[in-house]
Amino acid sequence: MFDQEGSTARRFVYSAVFWLIIPITYGLLLALHLWKPDLIFPWLNPLHLSFGRLRPMHVNTATFGWLSMAQLGAMFYIIPRLIGAKLYSERLGNWTVVIWNLAILAANITLALGMTQGREYAELIWPIDVGVMLLLGMAGYNLFMTVARRKEKQFYNIALQQLRCPRDFCRTFSSANDANLR
């Protein structure tokens, strides 16, 4: 089940579609609140889901749940086909999907509970930040090892640009979170 060829890319894309529905729902609740504040939030206030908690949930779920997972799904689909090699480890890729989904779930729970760093677009608490970095490392390792085993002599520019994504994301993500440590 975890070793089927192409299963990593498929699971990343399926997860991305699921996580797209969640921030859309959050966004709808936020839009309804801006339109008629008394319409929906009296029911959500006992759950402590105020506008200030739903908005970071909306932004972070869209960013890490939908966009990042869709990008990784595309990378796990494109790179093996461009370089003519099977993915280094479908099992590692599938575990990355499972743990990434758990990280997004944990992010939603902690943000709903008000546990945040209090900085725009960097609200996730540090254990989840570290988890995201490790997951990007797992994905990057899998993709780089796939490229190391390639059969195709020619190396397409798009493959190189796709391989830079986890590295650049880690660099940007860590430097943005490092600003809070100073």
Long-range contacts (C-beta under 8 A, 24 or more apart in sequence): 2-90, 2-91, 2-94, 2-95, 3-90, 3-91, 4-90, 5-86, 5-87, 5-90, 6-77, 6-90, 7-90, 7-93, 7-94, 8-76, 8-87, 8-90, 8-93, 8-94, 8-96, 8-97, 8-142, 9-73, 9-74, 9-76, 9-77, 9-93, 10-73, 11-73, 11-94, 11-97, 12-69, 12-70, 12-72, 12-73, 12-76, 12-97, 13-69, 13-70, 13-73, 13-74, 13-77, 15-65, 15-69, 15-73, 15-97, 15-100, 15-101, 16-65, 16-66, 16-67, 16-69, 16-70, 16-73, 19-61, 19-62, 19-65, 19-66, 19-69, 19-101, 19-104, 20-62, 20-65, 20-66, 22-61, 22-65, 22-108, 23-57, 23-58, 23-59, 23-61, 23-62, 23-65, 23-66, 26-54, 26-55, 26-57, 26-58, 26-61, 27-58, 29-54, 30-54, 30-55, 30-58, 47-112, 48-112, 48-113, 48-114, 49-112, 53-111, 53-112, 53-114, 56-111, 56-116, 56-123, 57-108, 57-111, 57-112, 59-121, 59-123, 60-107, 60-108, 60-111, 60-121, 60-123, 60-124, 61-104, 61-107, 61-108, 63-121, 64-103, 64-104, 64-107, 64-124, 64-132, 65-104, 68-100, 68-169, 69-97, 69-100, 71-165, 72-96, 72-100, 72-139, 74-162, 75-139, 75-143, 75-162, 75-165, 76-139, 76-142, 76-143, 78-158, 78-159, 78-162, 79-143, 79-146, 79-147, 79-159, 79-162, 79-163, 80-146, 82-152, 82-156, 82-158, 82-159, 83-146, 83-147, 83-150, 83-151, 83-152, 83-155, 83-156, 83-159, 84-150, 84-151, 84-152, 85-146, 85-147, 85-149, 85-150, 85-151, 85-152, 86-146, 87-142, 87-146, 88-142, 88-143, 88-145, 88-146, 88-148, 88-149, 89-142, 89-145, 92-138, 92-141, 92-142, 93-139, 93-142, 95-138, 96-135, 96-138, 96-139, 96-142, 99-131, 99-135, 99-138, 100-135, 103-128, 103-131, 103-132, 103-135, 106-131, 117-177, 117-180, 119-179, 119-180, 121-176, 122-176, 122-177, 122-180, 126-177, 129-173, 129-177, 132-173, 133-170, 133-173, 133-174, 136-166, 136-169, 136-170, 136-173, 137-166, 137-170, 139-166, 140-166, 140-167, 140-170
